[in-house]
Amino acid sequence: MVMLDQHVKKELNNAELLQVAGGVSISGTLINAFTSAFKAVYNMGKDFGRSLRSAIKRKICN
């Protein structure tokens, strides 16, 4: 029986390595971070276009 606080070192062979399951999972937090980053870049582009257009037309909105 192995105690929980003991460290057990075992080297896996190739067959066991192929059976290891794991990987990347997409969580809601990750999706929210990408959405927030996209919105920030989109809004910066929109604001830049708006300021560029007002500079070219030499008009300032009220």
C-alpha positions in Angstrom: 0.0 0.0 0.0 1.3 3.4 -1.0 0.9 6.3 1.4 -0.3 9.6 -0.1 2.7 11.6 1.0 5.3 9.2 -0.5 6.7 9.9 -4.0 6.5 7.0 -6.3 8.7 7.1 -9.4 7.8 4.7 -12.2 9.0 4.9 -15.7 6.4 4.1 -18.3 7.0 1.9 -21.3 5.9 2.9 -24.8 2.6 1.0 -24.6 1.7 2.7 -21.3 2.7 6.1 -22.7 0.3 5.7 -25.7 -2.5 5.1 -23.2 -2.0 8.4 -21.3 -5.0 10.6 -21.7 -4.8 14.3 -21.4 -4.6 17.5 -23.4 -6.1 20.9 -23.7 -9.6 21.6 -22.7 -11.4 24.8 -23.7 -13.0 26.3 -20.7 -15.4 29.2 -20.3 -12.6 31.3 -18.8 -10.4 30.8 -21.9 -13.3 31.7 -24.3 -14.1 34.8 -22.2 -10.4 35.9 -22.3 -10.3 35.5 -26.1 -13.6 37.3 -26.5 -12.4 40.2 -24.3 -9.1 40.5 -26.2 -11.0 40.5 -29.6 -13.4 43.2 -28.4 -10.5 45.3 -27.1 -8.7 45.1 -30.5 -11.9 45.7 -32.4 -12.7 48.8 -30.3 -9.2 50.2 -30.7 -9.5 49.8 -34.5 -12.9 51.4 -34.5 -11.7 54.4 -32.4 -8.6 54.8 -34.6 -10.8 54.9 -37.7 -13.2 57.4 -36.2 -10.3 59.7 -35.2 -8.6 59.3 -38.5 -11.9 60.2 -40.3 -12.5 63.2 -38.2 -8.9 64.4 -38.7 -9.2 64.1 -42.5 -12.6 65.9 -42.6 -11.5 68.3 -39.9 -14.7 68.0 -38.0 -15.2 67.4 -34.4 -18.3 65.7 -33.0 -20.3 67.5 -30.4 
